[in-house]
Amino acid sequence: MTVKKVCEKYGISPDTLRYYERVGVIPPVNRTEKGIRNYTQEDIGWVENAICMRNAGVPVEMIAEYVKLCRQGDDTFSARRDLLKTARGLILKQIAKYQTELERLEYKISRYETAVETGKLVWDDAP
């Protein structure tokens, strides 16, 4: 699969895809005799992993370390597990942050809904 097709399929730019390869977020991609990147199913799996992890807020450096460990073989299972646990911790912190912000928005919406009904905007001592 070409860079263009991969980018269209996943909604990313060619620059992003090349950057992922350059920094090790995906392993080096096979190339044709003319030097054009030719993404295999295995390469696509790495792209999907990178996009998933980036969308979850995992830092590029952490993803690159994960890829490096994977490519080193089965002796790195525990290191990979530990890295993924760390990534999970980062994601859980983000979820908690978003939950707090969502609660704050829900409170404000409820105050405005009451204001629409009563004609008065009243703020409690809540968030």
C-alpha positions in Angstrom: 0.0 0.0 0.0 1.3 3.4 -0.8 1.8 6.4 1.5 -1.2 8.1 -0.1 -3.5 5.1 0.5 -2.3 4.7 4.1 -2.9 8.4 4.8 -6.3 8.3 3.2 -7.3 5.2 5.2 -6.3 6.6 8.5 -6.8 10.3 8.0 -3.2 11.4 8.6 -0.8 13.4 6.6 2.1 12.0 4.6 4.4 14.2 6.8 3.0 12.5 9.9 3.5 9.1 8.5 7.1 9.8 7.5 7.7 11.4 10.8 6.5 8.2 12.6 8.9 6.2 10.6 11.8 8.6 11.2 11.4 8.7 15.0 10.8 5.0 15.4 7.1 5.0 16.1 6.7 2.6 13.3 9.6 0.4 12.1 11.3 1.1 8.8 8.9 0.4 5.9 9.9 -1.8 2.9 10.5 0.0 -0.3 10.1 -0.8 -3.9 13.1 -1.0 -6.3 12.5 2.7 -7.0 12.6 3.6 -3.3 8.9 4.1 -2.9 7.5 3.0 0.5 5.3 -0.1 0.1 3.3 -0.7 3.3 2.6 -4.4 4.1 -0.1 -5.7 6.4 2.5 -5.8 9.2 3.4 -2.2 8.5 -0.2 -1.3 8.6 -0.5 -2.9 12.0 2.3 -0.7 13.3 0.6 2.4 11.8 -2.7 1.4 13.6 -0.8 0.9 16.8 0.9 4.3 16.5 -2.3 6.1 15.7 -4.2 4.4 18.6 -1.5 5.2 21.1 -1.1 8.8 19.9 -4.9 9.3 20.0 -4.7 8.1 23.6 -2.1 10.7 24.4 0.9 8.4 24.7 4.1 10.3 24.1 6.0 9.6 20.8 9.1 8.6 22.8 7.2 6.0 24.7 5.7 4.5 21.5 9.2 4.4 19.9 10.5 2.6 23.0 7.7 0.1 22.7 8.4 -0.5 19.0 12.1 -0.9 19.8 11.4 -3.5 22.5 9.0 -5.4 20.2 11.7 -5.6 17.6 14.2 -7.0 20.1 12.1 -10.1 20.6 10.4 -12.2 23.2 12.9 -11.4 26.0 11.3 -8.0 26.3 7.8 -9.1 27.3 8.1 -7.8 30.8 9.6 -4.5 29.7 6.8 -4.1 27.2 4.2 -4.9 29.8 5.7 -2.3 32.2 5.8 0.3 29.4 2.1 -0.3 28.6 1.2 -0.1 32.2 2.9 3.3 32.4 1.0 4.4 29.3 -2.2 3.2 30.8 -1.5 5.3 33.9 -1.0 8.4 31.8 -4.3 7.7 30.0 -6.1 7.2 33.3 -4.8 10.5 34.5 -6.1 12.2 31.3 -9.5 10.5 31.8 -9.8 11.7 35.3 -8.9 15.2 34.1 -11.6 15.1 31.4 -14.1 13.7 33.9 -13.5 16.7 36.2 -13.9 19.1 33.3 -17.0 17.3 32.1 -18.6 17.6 35.6 -17.8 21.3 35.5 -19.4 21.7 32.1 -22.5 19.7 33.2 -22.9 22.0 36.2 -22.8 25.1 34.0 -25.2 23.6 31.6 -27.6 22.8 34.4 -27.4 26.4 35.7 -28.2 27.7 32.2 -31.1 25.2 31.8 -32.6 26.5 35.0 -32.0 30.1 33.9 -33.8 29.5 30.6 -36.8 28.2 32.6 -36.7 30.8 35.4 -35.2 33.8 33.7 -32.5 34.0 36.4 -28.9 32.7 36.3 -27.9 31.5 39.8 -24.5 30.0 40.6 -24.2 27.8 43.7 -21.0 27.3 45.6 -20.4 24.2 43.5 -17.8 23.9 40.7 
